[in-house]
Every structure is written in structure tokens, then in C-alpha cells.
Amino acid sequence: MIQLIYLLKTVFISGLLFAYFWIFLRNRFFHGFNRLFLICIPLFSLLLPALHFSLPEFWNQSANGSPIHLLGVAQGGLEEAVTIYAKRNQGHSLSWEWIAIVITLCISLFLFVRFLKSIRYLRDLRRNRTFLQLPEATVFFVSEKGTPFSFFRSIFWGEEMEMNSREGRQILRHELFHVRNHHSVDIIGMEIISILCWFNPFYLLIGRELKLIHEYAADACAVAETNEYEYAGLLLTKISERPFPLTNPFFKNQIKRRIAMITQSNKNKKALIGRLMIFPLLALLICLFSFKIKTILPFHAAKNIKVVIDAGHGGDFSGSQINGVFEKDINLSISKKIQSLAGEYNVDVIMSRETDITPGSNNLSESLEYIAALPKNKNADLFISIHTNQTANKQPGEMQTSNSGFQIWIPGNTSNVFEGSVKLGSVLTEIIKSDYSIEPELKQTPGDGGNILVLKKATVPAVLIECGYIDNPSDLKYLQDEKNQDKIARDILEGIRRYGSETIKYSRVNYVPDISQDYKIISQRDAQALPGSVQSFDFDYKRYLILMNMEDGQKFAFEMSDEMKRVVDNPKEAEKYRTEHADELREAEQALDSITPLKKVEVQADFPGGSEGWKAYLTKNLKYPEEAVNNEIQGEVIVEFVVNTDGSLSDVHAISGPSRLRAESVRVVKESGHWVPAKDKGAIVASYKKQPINYKLEVK
């Protein structure tokens, strides 16, 4: 898809520039400028979409105070993963992408063979021919149709034509002009570009116009020593029926345009304006296709932010590996890049390791404990662990293409640093996604951090970044490039700087603030279901409730009066407030719990048949999508859904996994019928659930 978008951009840019030429420059007398402009169109169209620049900070003033968009985090109970298998065709089945590539290469190969035959024909045409050696070129006397024509330093002259006649000398001056100005180089270059990009029709049109400009310029040289009408008559004496495609034939088609160019006046007041207007157009194209605006917030902290950078694994623990490439080495390279660039971002880096060692201890458990304790021991503000992913359950050394891109993991929602980790992970995702693919949602294992000990025992906002898949060829190539490692390091440092900015405003709130656990998330529609005593309570929607419009996706950050801010910002005042309004708070809590899905409950919602029944249902009803089988797509999909108080399901959606496997995963959950709803504090409540589904292919 990325390649297709790039090709579409090249077609658009070349089409726009050619349209500009057609309107403002075509049939003008500045042949040298027009020649250069046409030659540059393919170069610009192929280069601009591949360039990536960032606007300087002082140009991007709109970024100041821009909100950080907090990403969604998988919520609710995580069910046991279910695996569905399908038979993999031995060998590779062709997808439509491969079919398109094969067709493109076949057509390009056919055109290239035809091109080589033309070159060979012109080479053979010079053999055993009578020739005349001139200072600038060699004239070969041939009996071919379409003569005379030139190709590099060779001029092919018809045997029936008299070279020493008045007309012959004019034609010779014309052909020598082609030779001196290396017009054949232009033709060969455009021919090669047209072979490789045959699907772009504008390259073919550019090639034709470029040849015509060659003729305009050569005609202008030849007519300088004769009468233009006499020369125009010479052009009409013989029109080539089949001009050779790689040459500059004198008697060729489009004679009418050449004669018009010879005989018309070259005074044109708009000529200079037409040439100058190209610069604003090029500037516009560069801005549209090469510049990326990054949201950058100035860092105003009184002191540098202190961050522990953990280069994952090390020493005897190499982590993932593929064909002699070790994860520990990639992790260390990226981490050291962060360390070397940190000063530019007002960041102090504390490294867990700077060489190929196991940090703290050669015992893995003790080493992880040492790393997890670093932020507290070094008085750090943040913790970032750098890792590289690998697809599970594969043969050693086997590469894959189904899994790709970055992931960011955070501690569980019961962790004391959950909220800060969500903020840090969100801003890192926002910045990284402009340079490489990354999962749009943060990931977390059940509990505080599951088996990821450095997250489970985090004492400061912490994230673990999986920097692509080491067993994916594209990801591996990207990660091994030193320039890309520099880019990853700068993205991470920019995320740290944004996180530490004092001007941060949060535009989406999907977490519970630390100071008052009474804050809830609620839709405006559902707010109408609250009891009247709650609706008229002192801390109304704008001052107490965090409103989210779930119908159209528009988010609202909570707003509070100065009095309410004073209450929630002061733990003593907050405690006093909760004591004085205990009854109203309890009523609001119960009302909100009855209409708002909870992410943590005392008794989880369950399938009527229990875990075994749920697993049996999924195994029986899941169908491996045929398209995914044909394209050899496999991987894990996690489906999140809400079990309502009446047992019905809502908001069923896939939060991760290959796109071609998501629809089937969502379907089977939606059709599972009514569940037994969750309970919390003795009351039936709506709650979130998650279901991992693994899709695996087996060789027939």
C-alpha cells in the first residue's frame, strides 16, 4: 500500500508539472529552459514523495499548547487465548499485490528488450558503411527510411541526398546541433524512465515534447543562416513515415508545429512570467509532499528530565535473534543513540548498560530487579525499555511478513504509575507513527505488568517499546540502518520532551485521576439517566463529571470551577468534601456504575457455559478467512467488548491484529448471544472483556 501511494504521488506530481508546461511554456522560444524543465519533471516526481523534512520549530507556532491525545488501552478481563488453524498451501499463493508486481515487471521487461533491440539495430547500422569523419561527428551513408537522423556522435545520412547542396548543408547544421548538445542522452534517459514507469502516461508525453524541443532548438540553429520560409519549405519536401524512436530524425512528424515555431515572432511579454511562476509551484509541491508538520511543544521545565534508558537484554541473554542478528545489539545501538542526542532535548539519560553485559547481575531475575529499581535509586522521572519483537511459534531463522511495526507496552491499570505511563506512551506513539508504522493502541498484560517485571515494578511512568519485528525483512532492514536508529532516538527524545512540557493540555481523558477516585467517564446521552438528586448536585457535569460524547466521537475534557479545583488539588480539602457529601457521592457512584462499563470488577462477566463453554463455542464457530489463508496471513487478534447489565454485548471491536483477520473475530464475538453480567459491590454492572484469538497456518 505504501508503494502504491508513492506511485500515485509520482503520477500526480508529474501530471501537475506537465500541465504547467503545457499551459505556460509550450511552444515558447526559450528552448534551453523548456528542455531542462521537462528533464526535471521525472526527477522531481520520483524524488519529492521520498523526501521527508520537518518544519523548524519557530515555523510551527500552532503546535504550542497542542493537546496530547491519550490513546486507548485494552481494558477489562483478558480471556484465555483461543487458536484456530488452517492449512497453508505449500509454496506461495499469489496475492493481487504479487500479480500486479509480476505484470508490471513483465511489461517493463518487454519494453526493455525492445529498447535493447533498437540499440543493437543502430549499432549494426554503422557496420560496413561508407562514412565521413567530421570533427564533431561521423556521418554514415545508409539506405534506411527516415534519414537523415542522429544518434549520439553518429549521423545517418541517406545515400540519395546530396550533402554539399544548400539544403544538405542546412540539414547537416541541424544534425550537428543535436550532436553538440547531447540530445540523445535526453532521449535514452526518458526511454529508460518510461520503461520502468510505463504506467505513468505523463512520462511518455514528456518524452515526445522533449524530442520536439530538440527539433525547435536545432531548427533555430539551422535557420540562422538562411531564410525561415525557405527552411520551412525544406521541411515540407519530405516527411518521414516512420521516424526511429531513439533518434533525432530531420524529416519527422509534427512538422506543422516546427514550421509555426520558425515563422512566428519570438517576442512574448508573458515569457518571463511563465518561467518565474515555476518556483512558487515547486515550493508548493515540496511543502505538500516532502514536509511533515510535527507537533512540538517547548520544554519549560526548571530542570532537565531524567530518564532511565534500558537497552533490553545483554550479555548471555541475547533476546530475539534471526540469522546471526541479535536483539541485544539493536537495542544497545538505539539506546546509545538516545544517550548521545539527549543533550539537545534537555534530557539526562541513565543507561542500564552501555556495553554487551547483563546489567546488575548475571542472574536474569536479579538483573531485572536491578533494572526495575534504577529509577528509584537514581531519582529518575521516567523509565523507557528498548526492545525488538519477534513472532512466536516459528521455526528458527524463518522470516515472516504478517507482523510488522512498533508496539508500546505499559504497566497494568492497577499500577500507581498507570496514568503517567498512558500519557508517555500516547505521545511516543503520536511521534513515532509519522516515521514508521506503530500499533494505534497501547498494550498491557493483565495485572500491574504481568510477566514484564520492569513494568510490573515500575515506580515512575514507564513504557517498553518493541521497535519492530526482527524476523520481518522490512523491519530488520529499517532497524539496522544507522540513520533510522538516529530517527528512532530523536522520536523518543521528542516524546520525552513533550511529556515534560509544562504547557501540556489533555484533549482526551480515559483514565481516573489520582486525587479523586470519584471521577467517572460518562456519555452525555447516558447522563440523562442519573437520578435528579445527582443531576442537581453541587458538582455538576462540567465541574465533576468527565463528559465524552460517544455518539459522534467528539471528546470533552473536564472543566471545574476555581472552588472545585481548590478542593481536588488539596488532599485534605478533598477528604473533607467527600465526608460532607458522602451520601450524594455514593448515589452518584451507584448511578454511574449502573450505566458506565467498568474496567475492574469483583466478579467478571462470563459466558453461560463458563470458560470451557466459551472456548468450545469459539473453536466451533470461528472460520479462518479464505483471503487470509491465500495470502498466508496469521497472527493474534484481540477483541474488546462490553457485557451490559442485561447480558447483551455492545461496542465489539478489534483493538489489535492483522486487518484481514479482524472482521471474523468481531463477528464470532457478536454472535455469541447473551452473557452472565459482571457484579461489583453486590450490584450487577456493565464491564469490559477482551478475547485473544490466534490464527495459525499449517503446511498441507
Rosetta blueprint (number, residue, H / E / L):
1 M L
2 I H
3 Q H
4 L H
5 I H
6 Y H
7 L H
8 L H
9 K H
10 T H
11 V H
12 F H
13 I H
14 S H
15 G H
16 L H
17 L H
18 F H
19 A H
20 Y H
21 F H
22 W H
23 I H
24 F H
25 L H
26 R L
27 N L
28 R L
29 F L
30 F L
31 H H
32 G H
33 F H
34 N H
35 R H
36 L H
37 F H
38 L H
39 I H
40 C H
41 I H
42 P H
43 L H
44 F H
45 S H
46 L H
47 L H
48 L H
49 P H
50 A H
51 L L
52 H L
53 F E
54 S E
55 L L
56 P L
57 E H
58 F H
59 W H
60 N L
61 Q H
62 S H
63 A H
64 N L
65 G L
66 S L
67 P L
68 I E
69 H L
70 L L
71 L L
72 G L
73 V E
74 A L
75 Q L
76 G L
77 G E
78 L E
79 E L
80 E L
81 A L
82 V E
83 T E
84 I E
85 Y E
86 A E
87 K E
88 R E
89 N L
90 Q L
91 G L
92 H L
93 S L
94 L L
95 S L
96 W H
97 E H
98 W H
99 I H
100 A H
101 I H
102 V H
103 I H
104 T H
105 L H
106 C H
107 I H
108 S H
109 L H
110 F H
111 L H
112 F H
113 V H
114 R H
115 F H
116 L H
117 K H
118 S H
119 I H
120 R H
121 Y H
122 L H
123 R H
124 D H
125 L H
126 R L
127 R L
128 N L
129 R L
130 T L
131 F E
132 L E
133 Q E
134 L L
135 P L
136 E L
137 A L
138 T E
139 V E
140 F E
141 F E
142 V E
143 S L
144 E L
145 K L
146 G L
147 T L
148 P L
149 F E
150 S E
151 F E
152 F L
153 R L
154 S E
155 I E
156 F E
157 W E
158 G E
159 E L
160 E L
161 M L
162 E L
163 M L
164 N L
165 S L
166 R H
167 E H
168 G H
169 R H
170 Q H
171 I H
172 L H
173 R H
174 H H
175 E H
176 L H
177 F H
178 H H
179 V H
180 R H
181 N L
182 H L
183 H H
184 S H
185 V H
186 D H
187 I H
188 I H
189 G H
190 M H
191 E H
192 I H
193 I H
194 S H
195 I H
196 L H
197 C L
198 W L
199 F L
200 N L
201 P H
202 F H
203 Y H
204 L H
205 L H
206 I H
207 G H
208 R H
209 E H
210 L H
211 K H
212 L H
213 I H
214 H H
215 E H
216 Y H
217 A H
218 A H
219 D H
220 A H
221 C H
222 A H
223 V H
224 A H
225 E H
226 T L
227 N L
228 E H
229 Y H
230 E H
231 Y H
232 A H
233 G H
234 L H
235 L H
236 L H
237 T L
238 K L
239 I L
240 S L
241 E L
242 R L
243 P L
244 F L
245 P L
246 L L
247 T L
248 N E
249 P E
250 F L
251 F L
252 K L
253 N L
254 Q L
255 I H
256 K H
257 R H
258 R H
259 I H
260 A H
261 M H
262 I H
263 T H
264 Q L
265 S L
266 N L
267 K L
268 N L
269 K L
270 K L
271 A H
272 L H
273 I H
274 G H
275 R H
276 L H
277 M L
278 I H
279 F H
280 P H
281 L H
282 L H
283 A H
284 L H
285 L H
286 I H
287 C H
288 L H
289 F H
290 S L
291 F E
292 K E
293 I L
294 K L
295 T L
296 I L
297 L L
298 P L
299 F L
300 H L
301 A L
302 A L
303 K L
304 N L
305 I E
306 K E
307 V E
308 V E
309 I E
310 D E
311 A E
312 G L
313 H L
314 G E
315 G L
316 D L
317 F E
318 S L
319 G L
320 S L
321 Q E
322 I E
323 N L
324 G L
325 V E
326 F E
327 E H
328 K H
329 D H
330 I H
331 N H
332 L H
333 S H
334 I H
335 S H
336 K H
337 K H
338 I H
339 Q H
340 S H
341 L H
342 A H
343 G H
344 E H
345 Y H
346 N L
347 V E
348 D E
349 V E
350 I E
351 M E
352 S L
353 R L
354 E L
355 T L
356 D L
357 I L
358 T L
359 P L
360 G L
361 S L
362 N L
363 N L
364 L H
365 S H
366 E H
367 S H
368 L H
369 E H
370 Y H
371 I H
372 A H
373 A H
374 L H
375 P H
376 K H
377 N H
378 K L
379 N L
380 A L
381 D L
382 L E
383 F E
384 I E
385 S E
386 I E
387 H E
388 T E
389 N E
390 Q L
391 T L
392 A L
393 N L
394 K L
395 Q L
396 P L
397 G L
398 E L
399 M L
400 Q L
401 T L
402 S L
403 N L
404 S L
405 G L
406 F E
407 Q E
408 I E
409 W E
410 I L
411 P L
412 G L
413 N L
414 T L
415 S L
416 N L
417 V L
418 F H
419 E H
420 G H
421 S H
422 V H
423 K H
424 L H
425 G H
426 S H
427 V H
428 L H
429 T H
430 E H
431 I H
432 I H
433 K L
434 S L
435 D L
436 Y L
437 S L
438 I E
439 E L
440 P L
441 E L
442 L E
443 K E
444 Q L
445 T L
446 P L
447 G L
448 D L
449 G L
450 G L
451 N L
452 I L
453 L H
454 V H
455 L H
456 K H
457 K L
458 A L
459 T L
460 V L
461 P L
462 A E
463 V E
464 L E
465 I E
466 E E
467 C E
468 G E
469 Y E
470 I L
471 D L
472 N L
473 P H
474 S H
475 D H
476 L H
477 K H
478 Y H
479 L H
480 Q H
481 D L
482 E H
483 K H
484 N H
485 Q H
486 D H
487 K H
488 I H
489 A H
490 R H
491 D H
492 I H
493 L H
494 E H
495 G H
496 I H
497 R H
498 R H
499 Y H
500 G H
501 S L
502 E L
503 T L
504 I L
505 K L
506 Y E
507 S L
508 R L
509 V L
510 N L
511 Y L
512 V L
513 P L
514 D L
515 I L
516 S L
517 Q L
518 D L
519 Y L
520 K L
521 I E
522 I E
523 S E
524 Q H
525 R H
526 D H
527 A H
528 Q L
529 A L
530 L L
531 P L
532 G H
533 S H
534 V H
535 Q H
536 S L
537 F L
538 D L
539 F L
540 D L
541 Y L
542 K L
543 R L
544 Y L
545 L L
546 I E
547 L E
548 M E
549 N L
550 M L
551 E L
552 D L
553 G L
554 Q L
555 K E
556 F L
557 A L
558 F L
559 E L
560 M L
561 S L
562 D H
563 E H
564 M H
565 K H
566 R H
567 V H
568 V H
569 D H
570 N L
571 P H
572 K H
573 E H
574 A H
575 E H
576 K H
577 Y H
578 R H
579 T H
580 E H
581 H L
582 A H
583 D H
584 E H
585 L H
586 R H
587 E H
588 A H
589 E H
590 Q H
591 A H
592 L H
593 D H
594 S H
595 I H
596 T L
597 P L
598 L E
599 K L
600 K L
601 V L
602 E L
603 V E
604 Q L
605 A L
606 D E
607 F L
608 P L
609 G L
610 G H
611 S H
612 E H
613 G H
614 W H
615 K H
616 A H
617 Y H
618 L H
619 T H
620 K H
621 N H
622 L L
623 K L
624 Y L
625 P L
626 E H
627 E H
628 A H
629 V H
630 N H
631 N L
632 E L
633 I L
634 Q L
635 G E
636 E E
637 V E
638 I E
639 V E
640 E E
641 F E
642 V E
643 V E
644 N L
645 T L
646 D L
647 G L
648 S L
649 L E
650 S E
651 D E
652 V E
653 H E
654 A E
655 I E
656 S E
657 G L
658 P L
659 S H
660 R H
661 L H
662 R H
663 A H
664 E H
665 S H
666 V H
667 R H
668 V H
669 V H
670 K H
671 E L
672 S L
673 G L
674 H L
675 W L
676 V E
677 P L
678 A E
679 K E
680 D E
681 K L
682 G L
683 A E
684 I E
685 V E
686 A L
687 S E
688 Y E
689 K E
690 K E
691 Q E
692 P E
693 I E
694 N E
695 Y E
696 K E
697 L E
698 E E
699 V E
700 K L
